[in-house]
Amino acid sequence: MKNTIKILALAVVIISVVSCQKDSKPNYQYMPNMYEPLSYETYGEYAVFPGGQEAMLPAEGSIPRGWMPYDIENSNEGYKQAKDSLKNPIKYTKENEETGKALYDIYCAVCHGAKGDGKGILVKREKILGVPSYDDVGRAITEGSIYHVMYYGINSMGSYASQTSEHERWQIVQYVEKLKADLEGKAPRIDTEVAVVAPKTEEHHESTEEHSNAH
Ligand code: HEC
């Protein structure tokens, strides 16, 4: 009799433990400290956060890594400011010119023409009107104004800010300036590198110092 009671009691204990097992839910964890971190979990839901969500919007004014804000505004004053004072930060090398040409042929030549004379294929087919030649005296474009119109667009020309990076836009600027110089019959700007073997002059001393400072 005593044994039967013991066996029954044991059966009740086993059944009650096993019956808690449910395949559809995480099971009871014994000493769960190793499983549940003290810190908040990425994308976890916690009441302490606004909206109850751990993943929050970036703070106002945050910018992606490697992206530089362009703080000249899209207005007539902004255009004038860019035209007068914005300078191309890249060196005018052959490599930059070539990359600029490749990008120009993709994005700009359809309207402006491979030579920058305003006679691109869309103009020839009369799909778009009023595309100027880069040597248009009335416009007198500058490195700053070219960058500005590429960033914001101008009238029927769209913005290229989302298709191109800042660096690429400046490479295109170099190439547009080259096309302009070609149209005007002038020599395009190329920044000469410091000579490998330079003559012993004061001037050279200064330029090597500049060069090493830049690194
Ligand atoms: C869809 C045709 C089209 C494409 C593509 C295009 N442009 Fe233009 N662009 C125009 C038109 C039209 C104007 C004249 C806008 C106006 O002043 O009314 C213009 C004007 C300009 C000007 C002179 C703006 C000024 O300051 O007066 C520059 C510089 C220029 N474009 C550069 C570019 C560059 C660089 C690209 C390529 C990244 C490009 N454009 C792509 C149509 C185009």
Residues whose N, C-alpha, C, O or C-beta is under 5 A from the ligand:
A	BS01	HEC	Y107 C108 C111 L129 G130 V131 P132 R139 I141 S145 I146 V149 M150 I154 N155 S156 M157 Y160
